Structures are given as C-alpha cells and as structure tokens.
Amino acid sequence: MSTAATATATASQTNIATASLKPVGGLLRIWRERRHLSQLELAGEADISARHLSFLETGRSAPSRAMLLRLAERLEIPLRERNALLLSAGYAPMYSERRLDDPALQQARKAVELVLAGQAPYPALAVDRHWTLVSANTAVGFLLAGVAPRLLEPPVNVLRVAVHAQGLAPMIENYTQWRTHILSRLRQQIAATADPFLLDLLAELEAYPSPPGTRANSPDNTDYGGVVVPLRLRTGHGVLSFFSTTTVFGTPLDITLAELAIESFFPADQPTAEVLIRVAREAGG
C-alpha cells in the first residue's frame, strides 16, 4: 500500500473509532446543524415527528438502523460518515472501502482510465477526497512543465500544486481569481464533509504567499456567460485558457468510488484547442 493510502486508511480508522465513542444523537444533531436545518425541517423531510427526532438527538430514543440511514440520506451525509454514524449506534458499517486496485473495483478503474484517455488531447485527472492525484492522462504532463519536482513526488496533492509558489501559481495569468475559486470549492467540500484533513489543507493553502506580480494579474475579461471560472495558464505556447468539469460515480456503494472525482479541462477558446491538438500530434498522441 502506498504512503498516501496508508495515511488515508489510518485517518479513516481513527475518525471512525472516535465517532463510535460519540453518542449517535449528538452526531445527528451536529450534522443537522451543519446542514442549517431545524428539527422541524429535518423531521418533515424524513417523514417523522419533530418530537421523535428530538428524542433521537437527546438519547431518549434509540434509532433503528433504517431510521439512521433515512436521516443520513436526507442530511446528505457522505458514505464514510454514514458508517461512523451506524457504528456509534452499535450497528455494523454498511459501506465497503476498497483500494482502487482491488479486483472488485477493476471495472470501475477501467472506466476511469477510459474517461481520462478519451479526454485527450485535453487534460484530465482523477483525484480522491483529499485531492491526491490517482491517475492522469498525458496532456496533464504538458501543463505541469515548470512545476518543482518535489511537488510532483507521490502523493501529489493537486490543489497544493495549483497554488504553491513553486507550482503552477507563477504561471497562472488570473491567479487571484483561480485561487479564490479553488479555496471556495474547498470550503464547500469541508462544509459537506467536515473532513479534518481538508481543514488542515485549507489552512496551508491560505497561508501561501502570492507569487510576485500577482497584483498586476486581473480576472479574465472574456465573456463565459457567467457560468465558469477560467484557468489562464502561461506556457511556452502562449497563454492557454481552460474551464473544468467534474465527473463522479453515480450512486456508488463503495466509499472509495464515492470519493473519487475526475477533473477534465476543456479549451475555453479555439487557439488553446489548436495548441493542445498540435502538441499531442507532435508527441505522437
């Protein structure tokens, strides 16, 4: 098992063990408040009485396994934390967590590689819940030219690479805009998962100094309809413009798959598309 996988597994076991020591009612209340729902609102969504929910949160009533899963669904609790919720109530975990190279996930891994390969000549990469690089197509290597080798030593955290002064930061034309986008997205993920690792990562990224000349950088003024944040990257082929999309597995029952995401970068203008196609052709791709 890789260092990253070992660390993730250890952190997961620690979090589950810690959660199992907390009263299940307290965990329910924490997740409800994290979703900014009143007892009445959550009770209505779960089709139970507010009084019953109150009893569950205070420990006056013990939730059934089915009730916990119903509330977890309404609260959109991640699968990993649903297992912790079940454990805290004395039930066995429901969702498996396998390594991506487990034979049971072979077809899923093939699907990921097919998506990455099919994205070429445009960049695409797969990341886990902590933004650790899992796999990437060859076009990603083109974008990472100039990044300090130490940042590309496994485990590679793609957000760290994006905003570090020895990473992509000095090459990003609209650095302030892109950094704001990345940190906002990370905060949303933290709000959804309450993951301690991501909290530490956010603090680390926020502490990074801006690269020289950042004040002179300005947002991309190109009209993208107000629906995407562009990434404008200075390269040996000029400034290339991208927008990204995220792909996740639908209705997964395995924690590893639920936490896996594919980030695909598409050219935001014709010159960028032409450069990527030409580079791929010259590389024999």
Secondary structure, DSSP 8 states (H G I E B T S, - for coil): --HHHHHHHHHHHHHHHHHHTS-HHHHHHHHHHHTT--HHHHHHHHTS-HHHHHHHHHTSS---HHHHHHHHHHTT--HHHHHHHHHHTT----SB---TTSGGGHHHHHHHHHHHHHHTTS-EEEE-TT-BEEEE-HHHHHHTTTS-GGGGSSS-BHHHHHHSTTTTGGGBTTHHHHHHHHHHHHHHHHHHH--HHHHHHHHHHHHS---TTGGG-----S--TTS---EEEEETTEEEEEEEEEEE-SS-SBHHHHT-EEEEEEESSHHHHHHHHHHHHHTT-
